[in-house]
């Protein structure tokens, strides 16, 4: 059976890992928001270009 100091050490290790996971999730969320904003801007530009060219906008990948 583990001793109290072992339990405390394991708890601190888990807390540290938990904080690291939360930081990584925060970084991922920021990247996702940035990518979605870029994608939205690209979609708007593609629609404007298609409108200027007189045709309907094409889905991504069919250009």
N, C-alpha and C positions, 0 to 999 in steps of 0.2 A: 504494500500500500504506500502511496506517495505521502511524503511529509508536507506539512503546511508550507515551508519555504518553496518546495517543488511546485505546489499548487499556485503560489503567488507568482513564481517565475513563469509558469505556463500561462497564467492569466495576463501578465504583463506582455508576454510574447503575442498572445492572441489580440490584445488591445492594440499593440503596435501594428500587427498585420491588418487589423480592421481599419485603422487610420490610413494605412497605405492603400488599401482597396478603395476607401472613400475618396482619397486624392486622385487615384487613377480613374474612378468613375466620373469625377468632376472634370478631369481633363478630356475624357471621352465625350462627355456631354457638350463641352465647348467645341470640340472638333466637329461633332455632328451638327451643331447649330451653324457653324461656319460653312460646312459643306452644303447644308440645305440652303443657306442664304446664297451661296455661289450658284447652286443649281437653279434657284428661283430667278436670279439675275440672268443666267444663261437662257433659261426658258423664255423670259420676257424679251430678251434681245432676239432670239430665234423667231418669235412670233412677230416682232416688229419688222424683221428682215423679210419674212414671208409676206407680210401685209404690204410692204413697200414693193415687193416683186410681183404682187398681184395674185398670189396663189395662197392656198390654205397652208397653215403650218404643218410640217411633217413631224411624225413622232421621232424621238431620238433614235439614232442608228440607221435611219432611212434617208440619209442625205447624200 
